[in-house]
Amino acid sequence: MTTKFEELKTRFPNLIPVQEMRANVSIIELAVHYGYEPQAHKGLSRPVLHHPTHNDTIIVKNPQDPAQQIYQRAGDFSDSGTIVDFVRNRLPTIFSTFNRPGQHEFRNITDVLYDYLNVDPSQTARNRQAVEVKSDPNPRQTFTKDLLDLRPLEPDNYLLKRHIDPSISNSPEFSGKALTQVSYLNKDTGRTDDFLTVQNNPAGRYVAFHNVAFPYYNGHSPEVMGFEIRNDNLKIHAPGSDRYASVFISNVPPKPQHFVITESVLDAMAHKQLRAIKGDDAFDTVYFSTGGQLTSEQTNTISRYISSLDKSPDWKITLAFDNDTKGHQYDLQFVQQLVANHLPITATVTGLGRIGYMLPESEKYQTHRAAILDRLSLYNDNLRAQFSPLANDPAAVKELSSQLINVAQKEGQIAIHVPQTGPALQAVSEVILDVAGVRKRIGFDKSCGKDFCEDLKRQVEKAQRMPYAIMDQNGTLMYESKSAATIQRIMKHLEFQHNGPNDTVTFKAIERQSNGFHKPQAQVSIKEGQTISFMEQPDFKRKVQEEKGELSPQKNSNIEERNEGLTSTPNKLRPK
């Protein structure tokens, strides 16, 4: 019988195109051929296969069409993609016999595929029959924008419940990027009908739900490739949305300086609002969202967008994924993929609870390898020092072992196995950036809480508990209080306290608003120990007088407002 390789060589005598190899080599067949065992009790329309030796479990989508097949390692979005990605990520393990040092990685990958194309057809048939592929009862829909009832963002929308101020949703970054999407629950069937069905059924009994929708793009076309839809207890993508390669992108400023990447659009908006609260309202940032995941194709899409834009000379990418283990894992995944041209570190399969990467083998990367290993060794030494007082505690020894970054060598190749802990993942990300020499272009911005939405929520809650605060000229919080009178007293104390020749400072009293924004209420400026100005807003003075019982609210209108809304006393009238 003629092998697939012989058939293809008659059509392509010089070189078999990659797309042809993808169409003729099924991920499922290749996996079965190399020891993966079908998990029939787990996968129905999407087969699940497990390799017992390497403890590697994969899920295969589009199983009936090899050309469209993609896989994902269970629980790990970073290990996903086409058959090329499947082979690449397993060259050091499953396909190690084809991983020849000194040979280009892609040549090693094609050698694996060529080898399988040469397998006897009777064996490939047995591989194919080893997995029973059932038809998907809910096949993937093609994304069609017309199936959605989309409208301009309504004033009363879900964003308000997440403390996103209208000034942010209407800002240059996000104007037109958040829409209202109406879902229709059919009261007779108990199911949601698409918009075209609703339009064709005017007599239908429907309950309408108004959600917020964010468009996603793939960077190849200006067309919308899907929508992320959010509301209370609703966090989905519209049917048929391209979640594999598409991302949300905000409006682009004329010459962007910052590129901020978050897990959700809500986090992006909260990040912008937190910046605005601190006084940074510049339109110089492009925000991306990956929709609660990160695939290699999404990283490529973001990179493609950034490369295509006319940027400020000091442009920088800021990874602002969630402040949890998964967020740190996304940081490392993005960094590893982004620096591949400078430092080709490749993903590999390792045990549960760890992420594996192969360091480059080429001699020209010898200095880079040494630098990486030195830094990781220092990280492990510092970790051991923290555990040294508990050296005789078996539980502590076990905990230390689970947190150390392991280094493995096999046939001249060096792999690092990183525990899925925030500190270890962050350490490796920073090491790679430093060794690759791209630290000035890529950085991190982690929220104090789990994400920036949580940080914004804390700001709003703090406004309810402690509406008044004092900050210095750097924005550092000095004092906070429920009382305007207390804040006024502290401001005056700070004025008289800083009377030395080296005291040049400014203190600002603010009132936190319900949306987290700061309203200036008072300011004292001191230069070389002398007060340049002391100013208070009339509203602030009224509240102080009300607290002291010196003024009733009914008499507020009689207060004289001077100096364009500010009360200012020059230094010469305020001797120290």
C-alpha positions in Angstrom: 0.0 0.0 0.0 1.2 3.5 -0.8 2.0 5.7 2.2 0.7 9.2 2.6 4.3 10.5 2.2 4.6 8.8 -1.2 1.3 10.3 -2.3 2.3 13.8 -1.2 5.7 13.6 -2.8 4.1 12.9 -6.2 2.3 16.2 -5.8 5.1 18.1 -4.1 8.4 16.6 -5.2 10.6 19.3 -3.6 8.9 20.3 -0.3 5.6 19.3 1.2 3.8 22.5 2.4 3.1 22.7 6.1 -0.7 23.1 5.5 -0.6 19.8 3.6 1.2 18.0 6.4 -1.4 19.4 8.9 -4.2 18.2 6.7 -2.7 14.7 6.5 -1.4 14.1 10.0 -4.0 14.1 12.7 -2.9 15.1 16.2 -5.0 12.2 17.6 -3.3 9.6 15.4 0.2 11.0 16.1 -0.5 11.0 19.8 -1.8 7.4 19.8 1.2 6.3 17.8 3.5 7.7 20.4 1.9 6.2 23.5 -1.1 8.4 24.4 -4.1 6.5 25.7 -7.7 7.6 24.9 -9.7 8.6 27.9 -13.1 7.5 26.6 -14.9 8.3 29.8 -13.8 12.0 29.6 -14.1 13.0 26.0 -17.1 12.7 23.8 -17.0 15.1 20.8 -13.5 16.4 21.9 -11.2 13.4 22.6 -9.0 13.4 25.7 -5.7 11.5 25.5 -3.2 10.9 28.3 0.4 9.8 28.1 1.2 7.8 31.3 5.0 8.1 31.2 5.1 11.9 30.8 1.8 12.5 32.7 0.6 14.6 29.8 -3.1 15.0 29.1 -4.4 16.8 25.9 -7.8 17.7 24.6 -8.3 17.8 20.8 -10.8 20.1 19.1 -12.2 19.6 15.6 -11.2 15.9 15.7 -12.9 15.0 12.5 -10.9 17.5 10.4 -7.1 17.2 10.8 -6.5 20.5 8.9 -8.6 22.4 11.5 -7.4 20.4 14.6 -6.0 22.2 17.6 -5.1 20.8 20.9 -4.7 22.1 24.5 -2.9 20.6 27.3 -5.4 20.1 30.2 -5.4 23.1 32.4 -2.7 25.0 30.5 -3.6 27.5 27.8 0.1 28.1 27.1 0.5 24.6 25.7 -2.0 24.7 22.8 -2.2 25.2 19.1 -1.8 23.2 15.9 0.1 19.9 15.3 3.2 22.0 14.8 2.9 23.4 18.3 2.1 19.9 19.7 5.3 18.5 18.3 7.4 21.6 19.1 6.4 21.5 22.8 7.3 17.8 23.0 10.6 17.6 21.1 12.6 17.2 24.4 10.2 14.5 25.7 7.8 12.5 23.5 9.7 13.2 20.2 13.2 13.3 21.7 14.6 10.9 19.1 14.0 13.6 16.5 15.4 16.5 18.6 18.8 16.7 17.0 21.2 19.2 18.6 22.4 21.8 16.1 19.6 21.2 13.7 17.0 23.9 13.2 13.9 23.3 15.4 11.5 23.4 12.4 13.5 20.7 10.7 13.1 18.5 13.7 9.4 19.1 13.7 9.0 18.3 10.0 11.1 15.1 10.6 8.5 14.0 13.1 5.7 14.6 10.6 7.5 13.1 7.7 8.2 10.0 9.7 4.5 9.5 10.5 3.5 10.1 6.9 5.8 7.1 6.1 4.1 4.8 8.6 2.3 1.8 7.1 -1.3 2.7 6.2 -2.6 -0.3 8.2 -1.0 1.1 11.3 -2.3 4.6 10.8 -5.8 3.0 10.4 -5.4 1.3 13.7 -4.3 4.6 15.3 -7.4 6.3 13.8 -9.7 3.6 15.1 -8.3 3.7 18.6 -10.3 6.8 19.3 -14.0 6.9 18.8 -14.9 10.3 17.6 -18.5 11.2 18.1 -20.2 14.0 16.3 -20.6 17.2 18.4 -24.2 17.6 19.5 -23.5 21.4 19.8 -21.2 22.1 16.8 -19.3 25.4 16.8 -21.2 28.2 15.3 -19.8 30.6 12.8 -19.7 34.1 14.3 -22.4 36.3 12.9 -22.8 39.8 14.2 -26.3 40.1 12.9 -27.4 37.4 15.4 -26.8 39.9 18.2 -29.0 42.9 19.2 -26.2 45.5 19.7 -26.9 49.1 20.7 -24.9 52.1 21.9 -23.9 51.8 25.5 -26.9 52.7 27.7 -26.4 55.2 30.5 -27.7 52.7 33.1 -25.3 49.8 32.4 -23.4 47.0 34.1 -20.2 49.0 34.2 -21.6 51.2 36.9 -22.1 48.2 39.1 -18.3 47.5 38.7 -17.6 51.2 39.7 -16.5 52.1 36.2 -17.2 55.8 35.9 -18.9 57.1 32.7 -15.9 59.3 32.2 -13.9 56.2 31.6 -16.3 54.4 29.3 -16.6 57.6 27.3 -12.9 58.4 27.4 -10.8 58.5 24.2 -9.5 55.0 24.9 -12.9 53.3 25.4 -15.4 55.4 23.6 -17.5 53.2 21.3 -15.6 50.1 22.6 -18.4 49.1 25.1 -21.9 48.3 23.7 -25.2 47.2 25.0 -26.2 43.7 23.9 -29.7 42.5 24.5 -30.4 38.8 25.1 -33.9 37.4 24.7 -35.1 34.6 27.0 -38.0 32.7 25.3 -40.5 32.2 28.1 -42.1 29.3 26.3 -38.9 27.3 25.7 -36.8 28.6 28.5 -33.9 29.1 26.1 -32.3 32.2 24.7 -33.1 33.0 21.0 -30.8 35.0 18.7 -31.9 38.4 17.4 -32.9 37.2 14.0 -35.3 34.6 15.5 -36.8 37.3 17.8 -37.3 39.6 14.8 -39.1 36.9 12.9 -41.3 36.0 15.8 -43.1 39.2 16.8 -45.7 37.3 18.8 -43.1 35.5 20.9 -43.0 36.0 24.7 -39.5 37.2 25.6 -37.8 38.6 28.7 -35.0 41.0 27.6 -31.7 41.2 29.5 -29.3 44.2 28.8 -25.7 43.2 28.9 -22.4 45.0 28.1 -20.4 43.7 25.1 -16.8 44.2 24.1 -15.6 43.5 20.5 -12.6 41.3 19.7 -10.3 41.5 16.7 -7.6 39.2 15.2 -5.3 41.9 13.7 -5.7 40.5 10.2 -9.0 42.2 9.4 -10.9 45.2 10.7 -13.9 43.0 11.1 -15.1 42.1 14.6 -14.3 38.4 15.2 -16.4 38.1 18.4 -17.8 39.7 21.5 -17.1 39.3 25.2 -20.5 39.7 27.0 -20.7 40.6 30.7 -23.3 41.2 33.4 -24.2 39.9 36.8 -23.3 36.2 36.9 -22.7 36.3 33.1 -19.2 36.0 31.6 -19.3 34.5 28.1 -18.3 35.1 24.5 -20.9 35.3 21.8 -21.5 32.1 19.9 -18.8 31.5 17.3 -16.4 34.1 18.7 -12.8 33.5 17.9 -11.3 33.1 21.3 -8.1 31.4 19.9 -6.5 34.4 18.2 -8.6 37.4 18.8 -8.2 40.1 21.5 -9.9 43.3 22.6 -8.0 46.5 21.6 -8.9 50.0 22.8 -8.9 53.0 20.6 -5.3 53.9 19.5 -3.8 57.3 20.3 -1.8 59.2 17.6 1.5 58.0 19.0 1.1 55.4 21.7 3.6 55.2 24.5 2.2 52.4 26.6 0.7 49.1 25.7 -1.2 47.5 28.7 -2.3 43.9 28.5 -5.0 42.6 30.9 -7.1 39.5 31.3 -10.5 41.4 30.9 -11.8 44.6 29.5 -13.2 45.5 33.0 -9.6 45.3 34.3 -8.4 47.5 31.5 -11.1 50.1 32.4 -10.4 49.9 36.1 -6.6 50.3 35.4 -7.4 53.5 33.4 -9.7 54.8 36.1 -7.1 54.1 38.8 -4.5 56.1 36.7 -7.0 58.9 36.3 -7.6 59.0 40.1 -3.9 59.6 40.6 -4.0 62.5 38.1 -2.7 60.6 35.0 -5.4 61.2 32.3 -3.1 61.2 29.3 -4.4 59.6 26.1 -1.2 57.7 25.4 -2.1 54.0 26.1 -3.5 51.1 24.1 -5.2 48.5 26.2 -5.5 44.9 25.2 -7.6 42.1 26.8 -7.3 38.4 26.3 -10.7 37.4 27.7 -9.6 35.5 30.8 -7.0 33.4 29.0 -3.8 33.6 26.9 -3.0 31.6 23.9 0.1 31.7 21.7 -2.0 33.1 18.9 -3.3 35.9 21.0 0.3 36.8 21.9 1.0 36.9 18.2 -2.0 39.1 17.5 -1.0 41.6 20.2 2.6 41.6 18.9 1.3 42.2 15.4 -0.8 45.2 16.5 2.1 46.7 18.4 4.6 46.2 15.5 2.2 47.9 13.1 1.7 51.1 15.1 3.6 54.4 14.9 4.9 54.5 18.5 6.5 56.9 20.8 10.3 56.4 21.0 10.1 55.4 24.6 7.2 52.9 24.1 6.8 50.1 26.6 4.6 47.0 27.0 3.1 46.5 30.5 1.8 43.1 31.5 -1.1 43.7 33.9 -2.5 40.2 34.2 -4.2 39.3 37.5 -2.1 39.1 40.7 -2.5 35.4 41.1 -0.7 32.2 40.0 -2.4 32.1 36.6 -1.6 35.8 36.0 2.1 35.2 36.8 2.0 32.2 34.4 0.6 34.4 31.7 3.4 36.9 32.3 6.0 34.2 31.8 4.2 32.7 28.8 4.0 36.2 27.1 7.6 37.0 27.9 9.0 33.7 26.7 7.1 34.1 23.4 7.9 37.8 22.9 11.7 37.4 23.4 12.0 34.3 21.2 14.0 36.2 18.5 16.5 37.4 21.1 16.5 34.3 23.3 14.8 31.2 21.9 13.5 29.5 25.0 10.9 26.8 24.1 8.1 25.3 26.2 8.3 21.6 27.1 6.2 19.1 28.9 6.9 18.5 32.6 5.2 17.2 35.7 2.0 18.4 37.3 2.3 21.7 39.2 5.3 22.9 37.1 6.0 24.6 33.8 8.9 23.4 31.7 11.2 25.4 29.3 14.2 24.3 27.3 17.1 26.7 27.2 18.7 27.3 23.7 21.4 24.8 22.7 23.4 26.9 20.3 26.9 27.9 21.3 26.1 31.6 20.7 23.7 31.5 23.6 26.3 30.0 26.1 26.6 33.3 28.0 22.8 33.7 28.2 22.4 30.1 29.5 25.0 30.7 32.2 23.4 34.0 33.2 20.0 32.4 33.5 21.3 29.4 35.5 23.3 31.8 37.9 20.2 33.9 38.6 18.0 30.9 39.2 20.6 29.4 41.5 20.6 32.6 43.5 16.8 32.5 43.7 17.0 28.9 45.0 19.7 29.9 47.5 17.6 32.8 48.9 14.7 30.4 49.2 16.7 27.8 51.1 17.9 30.6 53.4 14.3 31.4 54.4 13.6 27.7 55.2 17.0 27.0 57.0 15.5 27.6 60.5 13.0 24.8 59.7 15.6 22.4 58.3 14.6 19.6 60.6 10.9 19.9 59.9 9.8 17.3 57.3 6.8 19.4 56.2 9.0 22.4 55.7 11.5 20.4 53.7 8.8 19.1 51.5 7.4 22.7 51.0 10.8 24.0 50.1 11.3 21.2 47.5 8.0 22.1 45.9 9.0 25.8 45.5 12.5 25.4 44.1 13.2 25.9 40.4 14.6 22.6 39.1 17.3 22.3 36.4 17.5 19.1 34.4 20.1 18.1 31.8 19.7 15.4 29.2 22.0 14.8 26.2 23.4 18.3 26.3 20.0 20.0 26.6 19.1 22.1 29.7 15.5 22.3 30.9 14.1 24.4 33.8 11.1 23.2 35.6 9.3 26.1 37.3 6.8 25.5 40.1 3.4 27.2 39.6 3.9 29.7 42.3 3.8 33.5 42.0 7.4 34.2 43.2 9.0 31.5 41.1 7.1 32.5 37.9 7.8 36.1 38.5 11.5 35.4 39.1 11.9 33.5 35.8 10.0 36.2 33.9 12.4 38.9 35.2 15.5 36.8 34.6 14.5 36.2 30.9 13.8 39.9 30.4 17.1 40.9 31.9 19.2 38.3 30.0 17.4 39.0 26.7 18.2 42.7 27.2 14.6 43.9 26.7 13.8 45.1 30.2 13.3 48.7 29.0 10.6 47.6 26.6 8.6 45.1 28.8 7.5 45.5 32.4 4.9 44.4 34.9 2.1 46.2 36.8 0.4 44.0 39.4 -2.7 45.0 41.3 -2.7 45.1 45.1 -5.7 42.7 45.2 -6.5 39.9 42.8 -7.1 42.3 39.9 -7.5 46.0 39.1 -11.3 45.7 39.5 -10.8 44.7 43.1 -8.4 47.6 43.6 -11.0 50.0 42.2 -13.6 48.5 44.5 -11.4 49.0 47.5 -10.9 52.7 46.5 -14.7 53.1 46.4 -15.2 51.4 49.7 -12.4 53.5 51.3 -14.3 56.6 50.1 -17.2 55.5 52.3 -15.0 54.7 55.3 -12.5 57.5 55.1 -13.7 60.2 52.8 -10.8 62.6 53.6 -7.1 62.2 53.1 -3.8 64.1 53.0 -1.1 63.4 50.4 2.3 64.8 49.8 3.6 66.2 46.4 4.5 62.6 45.3 1.0 61.3 45.9 2.0 59.4 49.0 -0.8 58.9 51.5 0.0 60.6 54.7 -3.2 60.7 56.7 -6.9 59.8 56.3 -10.0 60.5 58.3 -13.7 60.6 58.4 -13.6 64.2 59.6 -13.0 67.3 57.6 -12.1 69.2 60.8 -9.5 66.6 61.7 -7.9 66.9 58.2 -7.9 70.7 58.5 -6.2 70.5 61.9 -3.5 68.1 60.6 -2.9 70.4 57.6 -2.2 73.3 59.9 0.0 71.1 62.1 2.0 70.0 59.0 2.4 73.7 58.0 3.9 74.7 61.3 5.9 71.5 61.6 7.9 72.0 58.4 9.7 75.3 59.3 13.3 74.3 58.6 15.4 75.8 55.8 15.4 72.4 54.0 11.7 72.0 54.2 10.2 72.4 50.7 7.0 70.4 50.5 3.4 70.5 49.4 0.5 68.8 51.1 -2.9 68.3 49.6 -6.1 67.4 51.3 -8.6 65.6 49.1 -12.1 64.3 49.5 -12.7 60.8 48.0 -15.8 60.7 45.7 -18.2 57.8 45.3 -16.5 56.8 42.1 -13.0 56.8 43.7 -11.9 60.1 42.2 -10.2 62.7 44.3 -11.7 66.2 44.8 -9.1 68.8 46.0 -10.1 70.5 49.2 -7.0 72.2 50.6 -3.4 72.7 49.9 -0.4 74.1 51.7 2.9 74.8 49.8 6.1 75.4 51.8 9.4 76.6 50.4 12.5 76.5 52.6 10.4 76.5 55.7 8.2 79.4 54.6 4.5 79.0 53.7 4.0 80.1 50.1 0.2 79.5 50.2 -2.5 77.9 52.2 -5.7 77.3 50.3 -9.0 75.8 51.2 -12.1 75.2 49.1 -15.2 77.0 50.4 -17.1 73.6 50.6 -14.3 72.2 52.8 -14.5 75.2 55.1 -18.3 74.9 55.4 -18.0 71.2 56.3 -15.4 72.0 58.9 -17.6 74.6 60.4 -20.6 72.3 60.4 -18.6 69.6 62.2 -17.6 72.2 64.8 -21.1 73.4 65.2 -20.2 76.9 64.1 -22.5 76.8 61.1 -25.8 75.3 60.3 -26.4 73.8 56.9 -29.2 76.2 56.3 -26.8 79.1 56.4 -24.3 77.7 53.9 -25.4 79.9 51.1 -24.3 83.0 53.1 -20.7 82.0 53.0 -18.6 84.3 50.8 -16.6 82.6 48.1 -13.4 84.4 47.3 -10.4 84.0 45.0 -12.2 82.1 42.3 -13.4 79.4 44.7 -10.3 79.2 46.9 -9.5 80.8 50.2 -5.8 81.7 50.2 -3.7 83.3 52.9 -0.2 84.4 51.8 2.8 83.7 54.0 3.2 87.3 55.2 -0.2 87.1 56.9 0.6 83.8 58.5 3.8 84.2 60.5 5.3 81.0 62.0 
